[in-house]
Amino acid sequence: MAQHNVASPLPGVFYRSPAPGEPAFLNEGDAVTADTTIGLVEIMKQFSEVKAGAAGTLASFAVDDGATLAPGDVVATVDTE
């Protein structure tokens, strides 16, 4: 099975949920499409969605919720079909 690494498009802080106290967009083992939002990157009070980029199953997150990212940092891995 091939894997796709989901990279951060921007520097900032990674969030797995849309707002504090809300459920995560996804959990490991969930099915995704290329357009599925897996989290948000916040920089200077602006939030950008991080999309899966490939169809398959979310295998794992490479960073914790609230982690600081640089552009290109791997956020998650998707097992592609």
N, C-alpha and C positions, 0 to 999 in steps of 0.2 A: 504494500500500500504506500502510495506517495504521500509526502507531507508538504504543506504550504505554510511558510512562516509569515505571519501578519506583522507588518512593521508600522511603527508610528510615523505618520506623515509630518509631524511637527514636534518641537520641544515642548515640554509642559508636564502637567500632572495627569496621570491616567486614573480614570474612574470607571468601575465596572457597572455602576447603576446610574440612572438618569438624575437622581437627586438623593440627598442624604435620607436614610430610612426607607428608601424604595428598594424593591427587589432588583437583583442584578439583571442586566440585559440577557445574559446567558450563563449557563454553568457547563463545566466540562462534561462531555458526553452528549450535548445537545446538537441536533442537526442544524446546519447553516447553509445558506446560499451565498453567492458572491456578494450580494447586497445587504446581508444581515449585519446589523450594528452589534459589535461585541463590546464596545465601550466608548468613552469620551476622553479627549485630551483637552485640558484647559490651559490656556495661556492668556494672561492679562484679562481675566474675566470673560473670555470668549471660548466657547466650547465647540470642538470639531468632532464629528463622529469618526470612529475607526471601524471600517467595514472588514468583513472576513476576507474578501478578495478571491475566494474559491469555494465551491460547493463541497460539502462533506460533513464531517463530525468534528466539533471542537475538542481537540485532544487534551490541550493543557494551556494554562496561562503561564507566561514566562516572567511576569512581573506581578507584584502585589497591588491591590487597590490602594491608590494614593501614592504610588511610586512616581518618581521624577524620571522623565524620559528625554532622550536626545533624538533628533530625527534619525530614522532608520533602525532604532532599537526594536528588537523583536518583542512583541506584546503577547502573542499567542501562537499556537500551532494548530493547524487544521489537517486532519487526515482526509485526503481527497479520495474520491471514488473512481 
